[in-house]
């Protein structure tokens, strides 16, 4: 077990390190491409200047010299060009891959690849021009491929995290139901009233989980939600589940009445606040401490603040704190805060931010929503 825990702890720096590395490579690659774009713009300007100078020169060979100079400049730009006459014979070839050589089959195959990149230009009575992408365009393709890899990795992390969150959300009521089945087998005389009370609680929990996942992918409802009343429901859910003996955790709510009102889906808003409080509870696991939940109006915003006096968030993780798969605790799945931000910002037009506590100790999460009214 210690070794597995150590491996899990080592996983977070590796993920963060890879993210930083990929980000650095992308920035460097973009800088290189930008530099080449500037160089190409300069070369193109010089090229056009020479051509116009030749065309305006009254000398007898000026136009021919300008066209020859144009051909040399096009060759220097690195753009692959194949010119064919009307009979299909190659009359000009520039910047072909060196491995093609004199192999006619390879040459024809390469020309077909050029036509996939860009449709050939047909000049009636003259011939056809086949051309490929320039070096800068190929570098942009490299950036697109790199970003595609990053996006696929992020999407994969999101799906894995969502699957884990589903299992986590369903696990508690299902384990309880399994326990009751085992209990009934051992105690067949259990009264129906006692059984019904516990099964109803688990059924309600399963229904709440189903509603959450049903609504997470839809536009949020626009019900009037009092944040004070919402916070009271979530805090009441947590209090009987907090440790009270070894390493006790105190959960304190500072709110009066329904509190400031916003428009939203109460099921999803409860989920977001629950995820943030659960994050604070996990931060205090094994050490105990205090969690304060405050509800207030801040200008035109309705605000929920969750503050704990735990160890805080390591500086190297703060920029990735709300990304799927990022967690500071061993075995953490890194989905709760990512889901909370999606609910708050994408579905309710609000804001969820992290702030370090005084001297770097503790953590503070602020959830803000457009204010409807103060009650």
C-alpha positions in Angstrom: 0.0 0.0 0.0 2.7 2.6 0.8 4.3 1.9 -2.5 1.0 2.4 -4.4 0.3 5.6 -2.5 3.8 6.8 -3.4 3.1 6.0 -7.1 -0.2 7.9 -6.9 1.5 10.9 -5.4 4.1 10.8 -8.1 1.4 10.8 -10.8 0.4 14.4 -10.2 3.9 16.0 -10.8 4.2 13.9 -13.9 0.9 15.1 -15.3 1.6 18.7 -14.4 5.1 18.4 -15.9 3.8 16.9 -19.2 1.2 19.7 -19.4 3.9 22.4 -18.9 6.2 20.7 -21.4 3.5 20.5 -24.1 2.6 24.1 -23.4 6.2 25.2 -23.7 6.6 23.2 -27.0 3.5 24.8 -28.4 4.7 28.3 -27.5 8.1 27.7 -28.9 6.7 26.2 -32.1 4.3 29.2 -32.6 7.3 31.6 -32.1 9.3 29.7 -34.8 6.3 29.8 -37.2 5.8 33.5 -36.6 9.5 34.2 -37.3 9.2 32.3 -40.6 6.1 34.2 -41.5 7.9 37.4 -41.1 10.8 36.1 -43.2 8.4 34.9 -46.0 6.6 38.3 -46.0 10.0 40.0 -46.5 11.0 37.6 -49.3 7.7 38.0 -51.1 7.9 41.8 -50.9 11.4 41.7 -52.4 10.3 39.3 -55.0 7.4 41.5 -56.1 9.7 44.5 -56.1 12.1 42.9 -58.5 9.4 41.7 -60.8 7.8 45.1 -61.1 11.2 46.7 -61.5 11.9 44.4 -64.4 8.5 44.9 -66.0 8.9 48.7 -65.9 12.5 48.6 -67.2 12.6 49.7 -70.9 15.7 47.5 -71.6 15.2 44.7 -74.2 16.0 41.8 -71.8 14.5 43.3 -68.6 11.3 41.3 -68.7 13.0 38.0 -69.4 15.5 38.7 -66.6 12.6 39.5 -64.2 10.9 36.3 -65.0 14.1 34.3 -64.5 14.6 36.1 -61.2 11.0 35.2 -60.3 11.6 31.5 -61.0 14.7 31.6 -58.8 12.9 33.3 -56.0 10.0 30.8 -56.1 12.5 28.0 -55.9 14.1 29.5 -52.9 10.7 29.8 -51.1 10.6 26.0 -50.9 7.2 25.5 -52.5 6.9 22.3 -54.5 5.8 23.0 -58.1 5.3 20.7 -61.0 4.4 22.1 -64.5 3.0 19.8 -67.2 2.2 20.6 -70.8 -1.1 19.7 -72.4 0.3 16.2 -73.3 1.1 15.4 -69.6 4.8 15.8 -70.0 6.7 17.5 -67.1 8.2 20.7 -68.3 9.3 22.2 -64.9 9.9 20.7 -61.5 11.0 22.4 -58.3 11.5 21.4 -54.7 10.7 17.7 -55.1 11.7 15.4 -52.3 15.2 14.1 -52.8 14.2 10.5 -52.4 12.1 10.6 -55.6 15.0 10.9 -57.9 14.3 9.7 -61.4 11.7 7.2 -60.3 8.7 8.0 -62.5 6.2 6.0 -60.4 7.2 7.8 -57.2 7.1 11.1 -59.0 3.5 10.4 -60.2 2.5 9.4 -56.7 4.0 12.5 -55.2 2.1 14.7 -57.8 -1.1 13.0 -56.7 -0.3 13.9 -53.1 0.2 17.5 -54.2 -3.2 17.5 -55.8 -4.8 16.3 -52.5 -3.2 19.3 -50.7 -4.2 21.8 -53.4 -6.3 21.4 -56.6 -4.1 21.8 -59.7 -4.3 25.0 -61.7 -5.3 24.3 -65.3 -4.3 26.8 -68.0 -6.2 25.9 -71.3 -3.8 25.4 -74.2 -0.8 25.8 -71.9 -0.8 23.0 -69.3 -1.3 22.3 -65.6 0.4 23.5 -62.5 0.6 21.2 -59.5 1.8 22.7 -56.2 2.1 21.9 -52.6 2.2 23.7 -49.3 5.0 26.0 -48.3 7.3 25.3 -45.3 5.3 27.7 -43.1 2.0 25.9 -43.9 3.6 22.6 -43.0 4.8 24.1 -39.7 1.2 25.2 -39.0 0.2 21.6 -39.6 2.7 20.6 -37.0 1.1 22.9 -34.5 -2.4 21.6 -35.3 -1.2 18.0 -34.8 0.4 19.0 -31.5 -2.7 20.7 -30.3 -4.8 17.8 -31.4 -2.7 15.5 -29.3 -3.2 17.8 -26.3 -6.9 18.0 -26.9 -7.3 14.3 -27.2 -5.4 13.7 -24.0 -7.6 16.3 -22.2 -10.7 14.7 -23.6 -9.5 11.3 -22.5 -8.9 12.6 -19.0 -12.4 14.1 -18.9 -14.1 10.9 -19.9 -12.1 8.8 -17.4 -12.8 11.4 -14.7 -16.6 11.5 -15.5 -16.7 7.7 -15.4 -15.0 7.7 -12.0 -17.4 10.4 -10.7 -20.4 8.4 -11.9 -19.1 5.4 -10.0 -18.4 7.5 -6.9 -21.8 9.2 -7.0 -23.7 5.9 -7.4 -21.4 3.9 -5.1 -22.7 5.2 -1.7 -26.4 4.4 -2.2 -25.6 1.1 -3.9 -23.3 0.0 -1.2 -26.0 0.9 1.3 -28.6 -1.1 -0.6 -26.2 -4.1 -0.7 -25.7 -3.8 3.0 -29.4 -3.9 3.6 -29.8 -7.0 1.5 -27.2 -8.7 3.5 -28.8 -7.5 6.8 -32.2 -8.8 5.7 -30.7 -12.2 5.0 -29.3 -12.4 8.4 -32.3 -10.8 10.2 -35.5 -11.9 8.3 -37.7 -10.5 11.1 -36.8 -6.9 10.3 -39.9 -4.7 10.3 -41.1 -3.1 7.1 -41.3 0.4 8.5 -37.6 0.4 9.5 -36.6 -1.0 6.2 -38.7 1.4 4.2 -37.2 4.5 5.9 -33.6 3.5 5.0 -34.5 2.3 1.5 -36.3 5.6 0.8 -33.2 7.6 1.7 -31.1 5.6 -0.6 -33.7 5.7 -3.4 -33.8 9.5 -3.1 -30.0 9.7 -3.3 -30.1 7.6 -6.5 -32.7 9.8 -7.9 -30.7 12.9 -7.1 -27.6 11.4 -8.8 -29.6 10.5 -11.9 -31.0 14.1 -12.1 -27.5 15.5 -11.8 -26.1 13.6 -14.7 -29.2 14.1 -16.8 -28.9 17.9 -16.4 -25.2 18.4 -16.7 -25.3 18.2 -20.5 -28.3 20.4 -21.0 -28.9 24.1 -20.8 -29.4 25.0 -17.2 -32.9 25.7 -15.9 -33.6 29.3 -14.8 -35.4 28.9 -11.5 -35.2 31.4 -8.7 -32.6 30.1 -6.2 -31.9 31.6 -2.8 -28.2 30.9 -2.1 -28.7 31.0 1.6 -31.3 28.2 1.6 -29.3 26.2 -0.9 -26.2 26.5 1.3 -28.2 25.4 4.3 -29.4 22.2 2.5 -25.8 21.3 1.4 -24.3 22.0 4.8 -27.1 20.0 6.5 -26.2 17.0 4.2 -22.5 17.2 5.2 -22.7 17.7 8.9 -23.8 14.2 10.0 -21.1 12.8 7.7 -18.1 14.7 9.1 -15.6 13.1 11.4 -16.3 14.1 15.1 -13.8 12.0 17.1 -10.3 11.6 15.7 -9.4 14.8 13.7 -12.8 16.4 13.9 -13.9 18.8 11.2 -16.3 21.7 12.0 -18.5 23.1 9.3 -19.9 26.6 10.0 -22.5 28.4 7.9 -22.8 32.1 7.9 -26.1 33.0 6.3 -29.5 34.3 7.3 -32.7 33.5 5.5 -33.0 32.6 1.8 -30.1 34.9 1.1 -29.3 36.6 -2.3 -31.1 35.1 -5.2 -29.9 34.1 -8.6 -31.4 32.2 -11.6 -30.3 28.6 -12.1 -30.8 24.9 -11.7 -30.9 24.1 -7.9 -29.9 20.5 -8.5 -26.7 21.5 -10.4 -25.9 24.4 -8.0 -26.1 22.1 -5.0 -23.8 19.7 -6.9 -21.3 22.5 -7.5 -21.3 23.7 -3.8 -21.2 20.1 -2.6 -18.1 19.4 -4.8 -16.3 22.5 -3.3 -17.1 21.6 0.3 -16.1 18.0 -0.3 -12.8 19.3 -1.6 -12.3 21.2 1.7 -13.3 18.1 3.7 -10.7 16.0 1.9 -8.1 18.7 2.5 -8.7 18.4 6.3 -8.8 14.6 6.3 -6.5 13.1 9.0 -5.7 16.5 10.5 -9.0 18.1 11.4 -9.9 21.8 11.1 -12.7 24.2 10.2 -14.7 25.0 7.1 -16.6 28.3 6.8 -19.3 28.7 4.3 -20.5 32.3 3.8 -23.4 33.7 1.7 -23.4 37.4 0.8 -24.2 40.0 -1.8 -21.2 41.6 -3.5 -22.3 44.4 -5.7 -24.4 42.9 -8.5 -23.3 39.4 -7.7 -24.6 36.7 -5.3 -21.6 35.1 -3.6 -20.8 31.8 -1.9 -17.4 31.5 -0.2 -16.0 28.2 1.1 -12.9 28.7 3.3 -10.8 26.0 5.1 -7.7 26.1 7.3 -6.1 23.1 5.7 -2.7 22.8 4.0 -3.7 24.8 0.9 -3.0 24.1 -2.7 0.6 23.6 -3.9 1.7 26.5 -6.2 2.7 24.2 -9.0 -0.9 22.9 -9.2 -2.9 26.1 -8.9 -3.1 26.9 -12.6 -4.4 23.4 -13.4 -6.6 23.1 -10.3 -9.9 23.1 -12.3 -8.7 20.7 -15.0 -10.1 17.2 -15.1 -7.8 14.6 -13.7 -5.8 17.1 -11.5 -5.9 16.3 -7.8 -3.6 17.0 -4.8 -4.7 14.0 -2.7 -3.4 10.4 -3.2 -5.9 8.4 -5.2 -7.9 11.6 -6.1 -9.8 11.6 -9.3 -9.7 15.3 -10.0 -13.3 15.7 -11.3 -15.2 17.5 -8.5 -13.7 21.0 -9.0 -13.8 20.6 -12.8 -17.5 19.8 -12.8 -18.1 22.6 -10.3 -16.5 25.2 -12.6 -18.4 23.9 -15.6 -21.7 24.2 -13.7 -20.9 27.7 -12.3 -19.3 29.3 -15.4 -20.6 27.5 -18.5 -24.1 26.7 -17.4 -24.9 29.7 -15.1 -22.7 32.5 -16.3 -21.0 32.8 -13.0 -17.4 32.6 -11.8 -15.5 30.1 -9.6 -12.0 31.1 -8.4 -9.4 29.8 -6.0 -7.6 32.1 -3.5 -4.8 31.0 -1.2 -5.3 31.6 2.5 -3.1 33.9 4.6 0.6 33.0 4.4 -0.3 30.3 1.9 -2.2 28.2 4.5 -5.7 27.1 3.8 -7.8 27.7 0.7 -10.7 29.8 -0.3 -13.1 29.1 -3.2 -15.5 31.8 -4.3 -18.6 31.1 -6.4 -20.3 34.1 -7.8 -23.6 34.4 -9.8 -25.5 37.2 -11.4 -27.7 38.7 -8.7 -31.5 38.7 -9.1 -32.6 40.1 -5.7 -31.5 40.4 -2.1 -33.9 38.7 0.3 
